[in-house]
Amino acid sequence: MQPHNLFDGAVAIVAQPDLNLKTELALQLGSDWFHRRLGKGRFDAANLPLIPGRPDKPILLHPTKMPKRNLSTEKGRQAHIHALAHIELSAVDLTWDLIARSCGTNLPKSYFDNWVQVGMEEAKHFRLLDMRLKEIGMQYGDLAAHDGLWQSCAQTAHNLLARLAIIPLVLEARGLDITPPMIEKTKTHGDFATAKILQTIYNDEKRHVAFGAKWFRYMCDLEGKKPVDTFQSLVRNHFRGALKPPFNDKARSAAGLTPQFYKPLAPIIG
């Protein structure tokens, strides 16, 4: 059934266990939103899924139980693509969950425009990696995965400011740090098809971090809070562990996430 508003559609995306339908609905709902064929809808916290819809596979392990990947072997590179697909699938659910929860606010339409765009792009990323898996003779679900991303953000479910701090400004910002060297390493192994997908993801992630920085500052202004101090407090309270260098300071700063936000949260390396 076609959702009649953004809230119902976002809830349906998160709850949908069929990944083809999940990503198809994300792309269609986004198109309907941008063509102004639907409104925001009425927020109802009781309808929000506690966990995202998933197929029977992959088996989910604790992050510490995941086997190590060696990119110098073919199996290691296959496992790496599978892990990336799982990360992008988690990003689909996290983004549309954020959108659904935001429907209970009076935030501007441009806020929803930005995050609906992110939700569509995360669906695109998963589809690209899922297709790449099929090209190398695999299916998503053939290997184990972990659910650490969803679990790490569960405690921010009722705090949009914390959710903005953790998802775009910690997790996606980390992508800005690690993706460029990952692209180069992938190329050295001759996998230019995967490198091209990673370049697309990296280009989109820069915009996602920029949206996060913009709306984090906006919400801090609304609440009369200092962005840097608030970010550091939220990360200390809601993110396990320190933020790991090296940082891509140039890309982070271009997105509005300057070093004063994250450098004090990094471990001191002597």
N, C-alpha and C positions, 0 to 999 in steps of 0.2 A: 504494500500500500504506500502510495506517495505521501510523504509528510506534508502537512499543511503550513508548517512554520519552522523556524530555525531550531528552536528548542527541541521539538519532537524529533526532528531529523537528526540532530546531534546525538540525542539519546539512542536513537535507532542505530546509528553508526557504531557507537561504542558497544552496544549490546549484540550486534550481528556477529555470529560465529563463522559464517561463510565469508572467507576473505575476498573473494571476487565480488560478492555483493556488498561487503563493507566498503571497499575502495570505490566501487561503482557508485554507491549511494553518496559517498563523500564528494565525488566529482560532480554528480548531478545536483546535489543540494547546493554546492558552491555556485554552480552555474545559475540555478534558480534564484539564489540570493543576489548575485550580481546583476541579474536581469530584473530584479525587484518584483519577482513573482510570488514572494512570500515575506511575511513579517517575522518579528523576533519571537512572538508567541508568549505564552504565560508560563513562568517558571514554577516548577513543582519538584521540590527536593526529593519527594518520595519516589519519583520516577527514575532517579539517577541510578545507574547500575553500580553495584559495589565492586565488581570486577568486570573486565571487558570480555565480550564474547570471543571465543577461540575454538578452532577445530580440535579434534582429539590429539593431534600431534602438532608441534613437537612436545616431547616430554620436557617438563620444566624442572630444572635443578636449582639448588642454591648456588648463588654466584661463585662461592668458594669451591664448589664441586665440579665446575666446568673444566673440561680438559684444556690444556694449553694448546695454542695453535702455532705451527711453524710455517711461516709464509714461504720458506724455501722448498717445501714439498707440495705436490699437487693436492693431496688430501688437506693439508693445512690451508691452502688458498681456497679450496671449496668450503671448508669450515668457516673461513673468514667472510666469504660472501653470504653464507647462511646467517652468520651472526649479525652482519650488517642489515640483512632483510628483517631480522627479528627486531633490531633497534628501530628501524623505520616503521614497522608495524606498531610498536609501542608508542612511537611518536604520533601516529594517526589517532590512537585512542586517547592519549594524553591531551592532544590539541582539541579534539572535539568534546572531550569532557570539560576542558577549560571554557570552551564556547558555551556549552550547556549551562555551566554554573554562572557564567557571566550574564546570562539572560535574566538573572534576578537583580540586575543592577540598572542604573540609568546612564551607563557609559555611552559615549557618542557612537553613531552608526559607523564612523571611520574605524573605531576600535574593532567592531565586528567584521568590517571589511578586511582589515589586516589579518585577523586570526582565521577567518574563513579561507583566505588565500593560503595561509600556512597549512591549514587542514587539507586543502586540495593538493598542495605540493608534497606533503608527507605521503598522501595516498599515491601520488605519481612516483615517488621514490621507491615505495614498497613494490609497486608494479614493475618498475625497471629492474630491480634486483631479483624479484620473483621470476621474471622472464629470463634474466641472466642465469639463474639456477637451472632452469629448464634447458637452456642452451648447452650447459655443461653436463647434462644428464642427471640432474638432481631435482628434487621437489622440496619446497619449503615444508619442514616437518621431518625430513629425513634424519636430522641430527638433533641432539638435545639443545635446549636454550634455557635462559633464566628469566625470571620476571622481576628482576631487581629494579628496573626503571619504574614500573607501575607501583611497586611496593614503596619505593623511596619517596614517591610523591603522594601516597595515600594520606599522609598526615597533613598535607596542605589543602585537602579537599574543600575545606570551608574557609580558606584564607587566600583570596585571589592574589593579594600582594606577595605572599609567600610562594604561591604557585608560579607567578611571573619571575620571581627571583631564582627559583630552582630550575624550571624548564628552559626558558630561553637563555638566561644569564649565567647559568652554571653548566647544564648539560649540553645545550647547543653551542655555547661558547667553547666548550671543550672540543667540539667538532672542528671549530676554526683552528685549534692548535694542532690536532693530530691528522686532519685530512690531507693537507698538502704533502707531508712526507709519505703518507700512505699512498697517495696518487703516484709519487715518484717510485716508490718501492714496487707498486703493482706494475708499472711500466717496465721496470728492470726485469721482471719475470715474463715480459711479453704479453701481458693481459691488457691490451689497450682498450678492449670493450668495457671491462670493469672500470678501468681508469677514467673513461669518458663518463660513466655513470657517477663516479665519485666526484668528478669535476662539476657535474650538474648539481649534486647534493651540496657541495661546498658553496657554490654560487648562491643557491637558495638559502643556505644556513646563515650567510652574512646578512641577508634581509630579515631572517627570523630573529636574529639577535638584535638587530636595529629596532624591530617592532617591540621586542621585549624591553629594551632600554627606554624607548619613547614612552611606552605606557606605564612602565614602572615609575619613571619620573613624574608622569602625569598624576598617577594615583597617590604618590607621596605628596605632591603639591596639594591635592584635594584634602588629604588628611593632615596637612601641616607637619610633615615629617621630612627629615634630612635624608635624601636618597642614599648617600654613601653609608652613613651610620645604620640606616634601616636595612640596607642590603646585607651588610656584614652581620647584623644581629639575626636576620632571618636565616642566612646560610648556616651560621653557627648552631641555630636551634633546629633546623630542618634538613641539613645535609650531613651525612656521615663522612667524616674524614676531611682532610685538608684539600684545597685546590692545588692540583699538581702542575708545576712548571715542567718544561718551558712553555711560555705563553706566546701566542701570535699577537703581540701587542699592536701591530699595525692594523690587522683586520679587526681586532676587538675595538680599538679606538675609532676606526672608521664607522663602526656600528654604534658608537656612542657609549661603549663600555670601556672607560678609561682605567689605567692601572690603579688609581687610587681606590677603586671599588674592590679589586680582587687580590692585589699584591699582599696586603696585610693578612690575608687568609691562607697564604701559601706557607709551606714548611720552610724553616730556615736551613739552607744548605751551605755547609761550611767548606 
